[in-house]
Amino acid sequence: MSCPNCKCNKSKISNDEYEELKEYFKDEIQDYKIVDYIKDNGNHSSYVEVELEDYIVEIEDIDTDNLNLDKVIDALIRNSVK
């Protein structure tokens, strides 16, 4: 039995909602690119910059190996559902 106040239960979305969001982002995303940079401590890092119709979103903590539109959309949905 799961706890009623647990965040993990509140962050779930249905498959229909997921597919709706996926279609929405496919229409809205105009471009995405990997941005490499050096942190203040000298370590290399990167993030993905996603250009939507009205704004730009930066996604950190995403695997940039073999990056494709589906991975970008999954990360956007995962981050918006938290």
N, C-alpha and C positions, 0 to 999 in steps of 0.2 A: 504494500500500500504506500502511495506517495504522499508527501506532506502537502497540504493545500496552499501553503504560503511560499512554496519553493519557486524560485525564478525560472527554473527549467521547465515547469509546466506552463508558465505564462508566455514563454517565448516560442511556443510551437505554433506553426501555421498549417493550414490544410493544404493538400496538394492543389486544389483549385486556386487558392489564394497565391500559392507559389507560382503556378503557371500564369496567372494574371499579371503578377509582378514581373515575371520573366519577359512576357510579351511587351509590357510597358517599357521596360528598360531597353529592349531590342529596338524599339521605336525612338527612344529618347537619346541613347548614347550616340554621339557623333564621332568620337575618337577616344582612344586611350593610349597611354604610353608609359613606359617604365622610366622613372627618374632615379638615377644613381647619385649619391652624395656621400660626403665624408662627415661623420658626426664630430662633435667637439672633442671627443676623446681619441680621434684619429681612426676609428673603425669605419669600414665601408658599410653602407646601408642602401636600401632602395625602397621606393613605394610606387604605386601606380596612380597616375593622374588620369581621371576619367572626365571627359568633356561631355556634358549633357547640354541640352538646348539652352537652358537658362543659367547654368552654373557649372562649376568645376568641383569635383569631389576627389580627395586624396585617400587612397586605401593603403594602410600599412599592414604589416603582418600577413602578406599574401605571397604565395609561392610564385615567383616570376618565371620559373622554368616552364617552357611550353605554354606560356600564357596565351589564352584565347578569350573570345567574347563571353563564352559560357562561364569560364572561371571568374571573370570580372563581374558578371551578373550575379553569380552565386555569392560572391563576397559582398556585393552591395546589399543583397537580400538578407544575408546572414547578419550584417552589421546593422541593418535597419530594424530587425526583429528583436534585437537584444533589449 
